[in-house]
Amino acid sequence: MNDRIRSPEVRLVGADGEQIGVVATQEAIRRARELDLDLVEVAPQANPPVCRIMDYGKFKYERDIRQKEARKKQSRTELKEIKFRPKIDAHDYGTKKGHVERFLRGGHKVKVTIMFRGREMTHTELGRKILDRLVGDLGELVTVESMPKQEGRNMIMVISPNKRYMEQLARAQAREPQEQVEPEPEPPSEPEAALEPAPGSEPAPEPVSTAAAPDPDEG
């Protein structure tokens, strides 16, 4: 940048992206200073090197922001750990298996540890049965990275998500139509039909008027 550029001449690009052409390095630096900007080497491998007039401080700040955002978007694989006891009951086993499955679906590796205490060390096969059962229950979701091995009073196995299976699962979910449940429209209201006598039945008698009939002798 600026006086650190060793080439006697450079191919200059203006602050607005204009291709100025090949100029002496000192001339390029003078033009940059007139604009209160910097001359920055952007393609040092070219012959002559390509330099651009820019605000290097602003450029560096924006570049750092972009790199920081890119790092945030990168999924970082973490090593999670779940501990089992060799005599774990069915409920606790189901709960811990659910945690392991959640970690795997999140893209993380899992360190599964069987902890032995006291006389349990004489029955390490119980721990191996739990690990084999866990791998069998998880099925295609899991890949065993490190086979079970004894480390002191612990038996340890490292598993990771099966990437191929996860990709197939993601593609299958993407193909599924997203069904939206809509309320069924109510049928249009119809006027009540007049009651008709059933076939073969006598018609209902007409109502009798209570008004007095006129006397034929009157009038």
C-alpha positions in Angstrom: 0.0 0.0 0.0 1.2 3.5 -0.9 5.0 3.8 -0.4 5.4 0.1 0.3 4.7 -0.7 -3.4 8.0 -1.7 -4.9 7.2 -1.9 -8.6 8.3 1.3 -10.5 5.0 1.3 -12.4 1.5 -0.1 -11.9 -1.7 -0.6 -13.8 -4.0 1.9 -12.1 -7.7 1.6 -11.4 -9.5 4.7 -10.2 -11.6 5.1 -7.1 -14.7 4.7 -9.2 -13.4 1.6 -11.0 -12.2 3.5 -14.1 -9.3 1.7 -15.9 -6.6 4.4 -16.1 -3.9 2.3 -17.5 -0.1 1.9 -16.8 1.4 4.8 -14.9 4.5 5.4 -12.7 3.9 4.3 -9.1 4.8 7.7 -7.7 2.2 9.3 -10.1 -0.4 6.8 -8.9 0.4 7.6 -5.3 0.1 11.4 -6.0 -3.4 10.9 -7.6 -4.5 8.9 -4.6 -3.3 11.5 -2.1 -5.0 14.3 -4.1 -8.3 12.4 -3.3 -7.2 11.8 0.3 -7.3 8.1 -0.4 -4.8 5.2 -0.6 -3.1 3.3 -3.4 -3.6 -0.4 -2.7 -2.0 -3.3 -4.6 -4.9 -5.6 -5.5 -3.2 -8.0 -7.9 0.5 -8.2 -7.1 1.1 -11.2 -9.3 0.2 -9.2 -12.5 2.9 -7.5 -14.6 2.8 -4.7 -13.9 0.9 -5.1 -10.5 -2.7 -3.8 -10.5 -3.3 -1.1 -7.9 -6.5 0.7 -7.0 -7.2 4.0 -5.4 -9.5 3.4 -2.4 -10.1 4.2 1.2 -8.1 1.3 2.7 -9.5 1.8 6.2 -13.1 1.5 5.1 -12.2 -1.4 2.8 -10.5 -3.3 5.7 -13.4 -2.6 8.0 -16.0 -3.9 5.5 -13.8 -6.9 4.8 -13.5 -7.8 8.5 -17.3 -7.5 8.8 -17.9 -9.9 5.9 -15.4 -12.4 7.3 -17.0 -12.2 10.7 -20.4 -12.9 9.2 -19.1 -15.8 7.2 -17.6 -17.3 10.3 -21.0 -17.0 12.1 -22.7 -18.9 9.3 -20.2 -21.7 9.3 -21.6 -24.7 11.2 -19.0 -25.7 13.8 -18.9 -29.3 14.8 -18.7 -29.8 18.5 -17.9 -33.0 20.5 -20.8 -33.6 22.9 -20.7 -36.1 25.8 -23.4 -38.3 27.2 -22.7 -40.6 30.2 -24.4 -43.9 31.0 -24.3 -46.3 33.9 -24.0 -50.0 33.2 -27.3 -50.6 35.1 -29.3 -47.8 33.7 -33.1 -48.2 33.7 -35.2 -48.1 30.6 -36.6 -44.6 31.2 -33.1 -43.0 31.7 -31.8 -44.9 28.7 -34.6 -43.5 26.5 -34.0 -40.0 27.7 -30.2 -40.1 27.1 -30.7 -41.8 23.7 -33.0 -38.9 22.8 -30.2 -36.4 23.7 -27.7 -38.4 21.6 -30.1 -38.3 18.6 -30.7 -34.6 19.0 -26.9 -33.9 19.0 -26.4 -36.1 15.9 -29.2 -34.4 14.0 -27.5 -31.1 14.9 -24.4 -32.2 13.1 -22.3 -32.9 16.3 -20.1 -35.8 17.2 -21.0 -37.6 20.5 -18.7 -39.1 23.0 -20.6 -41.9 24.8 -19.1 -42.8 28.2 -20.1 -45.8 30.4 -19.0 -45.2 34.0 -18.2 -48.2 36.2 -18.0 -48.0 39.9 -16.7 -50.5 42.4 -17.6 -54.1 41.6 -19.1 -53.0 38.3 -15.6 -53.2 36.8 -16.0 -57.0 36.9 -18.9 -56.8 34.4 -17.6 -54.4 31.7 -19.6 -56.5 29.2 -22.7 -54.7 30.5 -21.3 -51.4 29.3 -20.5 -52.9 25.9 -24.1 -54.2 25.6 -25.4 -50.7 26.2 -23.2 -49.2 23.5 -24.1 -51.9 21.0 -27.8 -51.3 21.8 -27.4 -47.6 21.4 -25.8 -48.0 17.9 -28.5 -50.4 16.9 -31.3 -48.1 18.1 -29.9 -45.1 16.2 -29.6 -47.2 13.0 -28.6 -45.4 9.8 -28.4 -42.0 11.6 -25.0 -42.9 13.2 -21.5 -43.8 12.2 -19.1 -45.2 14.8 -15.8 -43.2 14.6 -14.1 -44.8 17.6 -14.9 -48.3 18.7 -15.6 -48.9 22.4 -12.4 -49.0 24.5 -11.7 -49.1 28.2 -10.0 -46.1 29.7 -9.6 -46.6 33.5 -13.0 -47.0 35.0 -14.8 -45.7 31.8 -15.7 -47.3 28.5 -15.7 -44.7 25.7 -17.1 -44.7 22.2 -17.2 -41.8 19.7 -20.0 -41.6 17.2 -20.9 -39.1 14.5 -23.8 -38.4 12.2 -24.0 -40.4 9.0 -23.7 -37.5 6.5 -25.0 -39.5 3.5 -28.2 -40.5 5.4 -28.7 -36.9 6.7 -28.4 -35.6 3.1 -30.9 -38.2 1.9 -33.3 -37.3 4.7 -33.0 -33.6 3.9 -33.8 -34.2 0.2 -36.8 -36.4 1.1 -38.2 -33.7 3.4 -37.7 -31.1 0.7 -39.7 -33.1 -1.7 -42.6 -33.5 0.6 -45.5 -31.2 -0.3 -46.2 -28.8 2.5 -49.9 -29.4 3.1 -51.9 -26.7 4.6 -55.1 -27.6 6.4 -57.9 -25.3 5.4 -61.3 -25.3 7.0 -64.0 -26.9 5.0 -66.5 -24.4 3.6 -69.8 -24.5 5.2 -72.7 -25.7 2.9 -75.0 -22.9 1.8 -78.0 -22.5 3.9 -81.2 -23.7 2.2 -84.8 -22.7 3.0 -86.6 -25.2 5.0 -88.8 -27.3 2.8 -92.5 -27.4 3.6 -93.6 -30.5 5.3 -95.4 -32.8 2.9 -97.5 -35.8 4.0 -95.9 -39.1 3.6 -97.2 -41.2 0.7 -100.4 -43.0 1.5 -101.2 -40.8 4.6 -104.2 -38.5 4.9 -103.6 -34.8 4.6 -103.8 -32.9 7.9 -107.1 -31.3 8.5 -107.2 -27.6 7.8 -107.6 -25.4 10.9 -111.2 -24.5 11.8 -111.9 -20.8 12.0 -113.4 -19.6 15.3 -115.1 -16.6 13.7 -119.0 -16.8 13.9 -120.7 -17.7 10.6 -123.1 -15.0 9.2 -126.9 -15.7 10.0 -128.7 -16.1 6.6 -131.9 -14.6 8.1 -130.2 -11.4 9.0 -130.0 -8.6 6.6 
